[in-house]
């Protein structure tokens, strides 16, 4: 009977130690999960902030300003545009008509009738 009591006592002690170890591991895993969730939220906020910055950097006005200031580009006009044929030859520009007074309108002859 004494051997059975000692055996049962050892089984209860082993079970108790296993339970303590399991609870300890559970707490460690829970804190790790909480840290990972916090990190995920922080990364999500950073990602959204970067998306906003990306959209702000790509506005047409900013791109045009950088093109003019840093790249020394200018807006296209028909006066500075050259058209090229598929064979590589340049199409000569068409001169703009001179600004003159409009031609006087003549009255159309009336039909009798």
MARRO-827878 format. One record per residue (C-alpha): residue number from 1; residue in three letters; chain; y negated, x negated, z negated. Coordinates in steps of 0.02 Angstrom, whole numbers, plus 50000, padded with zeros to 5 digits. Layout:
<atoms>
+-----+------+-------+-------+-------+-------+
|  nr | rest | kette |    c2 |    c1 |    c3 |
+-----+------+-------+-------+-------+-------+
| NUM |  ALA |     A |     Y |     X |     Z |
...
+-----+------+-------+-------+-------+-------+
</atoms>
This chain:
<atoms>
+-----+------+-------+-------+-------+-------+
|  nr | rest | kette |    c2 |    c1 |    c3 |
+-----+------+-------+-------+-------+-------+
|   1 |  UNK |     A | 50000 | 50000 | 50000 |
|   2 |  UNK |     A | 49881 | 49856 | 49961 |
|   3 |  UNK |     A | 49910 | 49784 | 50133 |
|   4 |  UNK |     A | 49867 | 49950 | 50213 |
|   5 |  UNK |     A | 49706 | 49961 | 50110 |
|   6 |  UNK |     A | 49656 | 49784 | 50161 |
|   7 |  UNK |     A | 49695 | 49822 | 50343 |
|   8 |  UNK |     A | 49594 | 49983 | 50338 |
|   9 |  UNK |     A | 49450 | 49893 | 50250 |
|  10 |  UNK |     A | 49449 | 49760 | 50385 |
|  11 |  UNK |     A | 49452 | 49895 | 50521 |
|  12 |  UNK |     A | 49305 | 49986 | 50439 |
|  13 |  UNK |     A | 49208 | 49821 | 50423 |
|  14 |  UNK |     A | 49243 | 49775 | 50605 |
|  15 |  UNK |     A | 49189 | 49949 | 50661 |
|  16 |  UNK |     A | 49030 | 49938 | 50556 |
|  17 |  UNK |     A | 48986 | 49767 | 50628 |
|  18 |  UNK |     A | 49019 | 49830 | 50804 |
|  19 |  UNK |     A | 48905 | 49981 | 50770 |
|  20 |  UNK |     A | 48765 | 49869 | 50705 |
|  21 |  UNK |     A | 48782 | 49756 | 50857 |
|  22 |  UNK |     A | 48780 | 49906 | 50976 |
|  23 |  UNK |     A | 48623 | 49978 | 50895 |
|  24 |  UNK |     A | 48538 | 49808 | 50905 |
|  25 |  UNK |     A | 48580 | 49791 | 51091 |
|  26 |  UNK |     A | 48522 | 49969 | 51119 |
|  27 |  UNK |     A | 48353 | 49931 | 51041 |
|  28 |  UNK |     A | 48336 | 49772 | 51144 |
|  29 |  UNK |     A | 48375 | 49865 | 51304 |
|  30 |  UNK |     A | 48253 | 50005 | 51260 |
|  31 |  UNK |     A | 48110 | 49882 | 51230 |
|  32 |  UNK |     A | 48154 | 49793 | 51393 |
|  33 |  UNK |     A | 48151 | 49960 | 51484 |
|  34 |  UNK |     A | 47982 | 50002 | 51407 |
|  35 |  UNK |     A | 47911 | 49833 | 51461 |
|  36 |  UNK |     A | 47977 | 49858 | 51637 |
|  37 |  UNK |     A | 47896 | 50031 | 51644 |
|  38 |  UNK |     A | 47730 | 49959 | 51586 |
|  39 |  UNK |     A | 47741 | 49822 | 51716 |
|  40 |  UNK |     A | 47781 | 49951 | 51851 |
|  41 |  UNK |     A | 47629 | 50054 | 51803 |
|  42 |  UNK |     A | 47519 | 49898 | 51803 |
|  43 |  UNK |     A | 47584 | 49847 | 51975 |
|  44 |  UNK |     A | 47555 | 50022 | 52042 |
|  45 |  UNK |     A | 47375 | 50020 | 51982 |
|  46 |  UNK |     A | 47350 | 49847 | 52058 |
|  47 |  UNK |     A | 47425 | 49908 | 52222 |
|  48 |  UNK |     A | 47309 | 50057 | 52228 |
|  49 |  UNK |     A | 47159 | 49945 | 52190 |
|  50 |  UNK |     A | 47209 | 49827 | 52330 |
|  51 |  UNK |     A | 47227 | 49972 | 52451 |
|  52 |  UNK |     A | 47050 | 50028 | 52409 |
|  53 |  UNK |     A | 46985 | 49851 | 52434 |
|  54 |  UNK |     A | 47078 | 49838 | 52599 |
|  55 |  UNK |     A | 46999 | 50000 | 52661 |
|  56 |  UNK |     A | 46827 | 49940 | 52604 |
|  57 |  UNK |     A | 46849 | 49775 | 52697 |
|  58 |  UNK |     A | 46897 | 49860 | 52860 |
|  59 |  UNK |     A | 46749 | 49979 | 52879 |
|  60 |  UNK |     A | 46675 | 49977 | 53055 |
|  61 |  UNK |     A | 46502 | 49930 | 52993 |
|  62 |  UNK |     A | 46568 | 49780 | 52898 |
|  63 |  UNK |     A | 46673 | 49722 | 53045 |
|  64 |  UNK |     A | 46523 | 49738 | 53162 |
|  65 |  UNK |     A | 46411 | 49643 | 53039 |
|  66 |  UNK |     A | 46537 | 49501 | 53024 |
|  67 |  UNK |     A | 46559 | 49494 | 53213 |
|  68 |  UNK |     A | 46371 | 49478 | 53239 |
|  69 |  UNK |     A | 46336 | 49357 | 53097 |
|  70 |  UNK |     A | 46488 | 49243 | 53090 |
|  71 |  UNK |     A | 46556 | 49253 | 53267 |
|  72 |  UNK |     A | 46386 | 49272 | 53353 |
|  73 |  UNK |     A | 46449 | 49419 | 53455 |
|  74 |  UNK |     A | 46338 | 49552 | 53532 |
|  75 |  UNK |     A | 46357 | 49731 | 53584 |
|  76 |  UNK |     A | 46408 | 49758 | 53764 |
|  77 |  UNK |     A | 46288 | 49831 | 53890 |
|  78 |  UNK |     A | 46309 | 49862 | 54076 |
|  79 |  UNK |     A | 46186 | 49720 | 54110 |
|  80 |  UNK |     A | 46302 | 49589 | 54034 |
|  81 |  UNK |     A | 46468 | 49666 | 54086 |
|  82 |  UNK |     A | 46568 | 49585 | 54225 |
|  83 |  UNK |     A | 46706 | 49682 | 54310 |
|  84 |  UNK |     A | 46854 | 49588 | 54382 |
|  85 |  UNK |     A | 46974 | 49643 | 54518 |
|  86 |  UNK |     A | 47163 | 49621 | 54494 |
|  87 |  UNK |     A | 47158 | 49468 | 54608 |
|  88 |  UNK |     A | 47032 | 49383 | 54492 |
|  89 |  UNK |     A | 46874 | 49402 | 54595 |
|  90 |  UNK |     A | 46718 | 49465 | 54510 |
|  91 |  UNK |     A | 46642 | 49627 | 54570 |
|  92 |  UNK |     A | 46455 | 49601 | 54599 |
|  93 |  UNK |     A | 46344 | 49705 | 54486 |
|  94 |  UNK |     A | 46257 | 49856 | 54561 |
|  95 |  UNK |     A | 46069 | 49838 | 54544 |
|  96 |  UNK |     A | 45987 | 49976 | 54444 |
|  97 |  UNK |     A | 45877 | 50090 | 54549 |
|  98 |  UNK |     A | 45692 | 50059 | 54528 |
|  99 |  UNK |     A | 45601 | 50188 | 54425 |
| 100 |  UNK |     A | 45487 | 50282 | 54544 |
| 101 |  UNK |     A | 45404 | 50450 | 54552 |
| 102 |  UNK |     A | 45521 | 50590 | 54604 |
| 103 |  UNK |     A | 45511 | 50644 | 54785 |
| 104 |  UNK |     A | 45404 | 50801 | 54811 |
| 105 |  UNK |     A | 45502 | 50958 | 54835 |
| 106 |  UNK |     A | 45474 | 51051 | 54996 |
| 107 |  UNK |     A | 45489 | 51235 | 55006 |
| 108 |  UNK |     A | 45635 | 51298 | 55105 |
| 109 |  UNK |     A | 45585 | 51401 | 55257 |
| 110 |  UNK |     A | 45600 | 51587 | 55233 |
| 111 |  UNK |     A | 45705 | 51691 | 55344 |
| 112 |  UNK |     A | 45635 | 51840 | 55418 |
| 113 |  UNK |     A | 45737 | 51985 | 55398 |
+-----+------+-------+-------+-------+-------+
</atoms>
